[in-house]
Amino acid sequence: MSAPNIRRAIQLLPTCATTGIGSLPHTQLEMGLQAALALDIPFLPQLPVGRSSEFMIPQALEGLPGLRWDDEGMCTVDLEAWGRARGDFEARLETALSSGALEAFEPSLDGCRAWRPFLWEVENRKLAFAKAQLAGPFTVRSVARTSDGLAALDVPGLDEAMFRLMLARSLAMVKALRRAGTTPLFYLDEPGLYAYERSNPRHLLAMQELRLLVVALQREGALVGVHCCGNTDWASLLDAGLDVLSLDVRLSLDAVLEESGAFARFLDSGATLSLGIIPTDLASSYEVGELVDAVEVSLKAALPPGHSFSRVGSQVLLTPACGLAMRTVVDAERVLEQLKSAQRRLRDALVAEQPSLRPPYAS
C-alpha cells in the first residue's frame, strides 16, 4: 500500500484522538494494559520498571549478538561476541526480510511482555486503529556503544545490521497488527534526533535510512509517525514522508511552525501532527486550558493558505509530551486524565469555529 493511500486513513481518526507515546510506570501488566486501552487509539505499553529489557534501546535490539545492557537500559555490544555470531545472524535476518516471514523478530516476552496480550485485545475488541512503537534507528545507533566505546553509528557493518534488525522488528510488528484486523499507527521513537546535523554525512545517510524505513512500513499498511521530544532539524523531518509528526508542544510546536515551507508541504501531503500537549516534566506548572489556548493561537497564526484551523485541528492527535515510565502510577494517571480534558477543550474550540446555522430570516 502506498503512502498516499494509507494516509487517507488519517481522515477516519476520531476528532483530536488521544493516544500514548509508549512507556508507562506500571509493574502489573493488567493495569498497564488497562491504562493503554482506555485512550481513543489504544497503544502498546512498554513497562520497563523492574524489567530493563523493556527500555527502548534493548527492546529494539533484542536478539543482536553480543548485546548487553545495564539496569537503566544503556546498551553495549561486545565486538568479539558480535564477530563470532555475525555471519549466522545476518543470514537469518536477510532470509526473513526477503521471504517476509518475520514472526521470529516480533518482541519476545522478555522484550515486551504486553505484546501478545495487546494483540489479543486488538483482535477481540475489533479495534479500527492501534498504536505501537519502536526506538528509531538514528537514536538506537547513536546511543548504543561498542565494548570499545564507539557509537554503533560509526562502526561499519554493525550499524547496518542494527538498521536491518530494526527494519525486521518494526515490519514484524506491523504485520502482526494487520493480522489482528487493525490499521497500525506506528511511531519510531527518535529523541536522539536532537543531535542531528545536516552537515554530517553519516547523519544524512541515517536520515535517508529513516525515510526508507518509513516507506517500508507504509507499504505494509501502517500510518507511520516519528516522535522527537527535543528540538531538531524540523524541516528534514517534515519532508521525510511521514504520516504523523509527534512533538512536545511547549518545547517544539512554534519551532515546527517556523519551518513554513516544509510545514505547508507536510499538510498538503495529507499528513498531520501528534501534539504532546500535556507536559511530563512534573516540575513544570501549567493549566490545561492555557495549553490548549496556546496551541490554538499558534496554529491560527501559522497555518498556510488553504488550511483552516478547524480542518487541521480536527485531525491532530493528542498525547503526553513523552513516555511516562519514569513517573509514578498516580502521576501517569493524572497526565492521562488531563489529556482527556485537553481533548474536550480543543473539541470545544473547534465547534466554536463552525459557522452559525441560524435561519436566513434571523436578525
Secondary structure, DSSP 8 states (H G I E B T S, - for coil): --HHHHHGGGGGS-TT-B---SB---SSHHHHHHHHHTSSS-B--B--TT-GGGSHHHHHHTT-TTEEE-TT--EEE-HHHHHHHHHHHHHHHHHHHHH---GGGS--TTT-TTHHHHHHHHHHHT-SEEEEEEE-HHHHHHH-EETTS-BGGGSTTHHHHHHHHHHHHHHHHHHHHHHTT-EEEEEEE-GGGGG--TT-HHHHHHHHHHHHHHHHHHHTT-EEEEEESS---HHHHHTTT-SEEEEEHHHHHHHHHH-HHHHHHHHHTT-EEEEEEE---TTS---HHHHHHHHHHHHHHH--TT--HHHHHHH-EEEESS--TTS-HHHHHHHHHHHHHHHHHHHHHHHHHS-----TT--
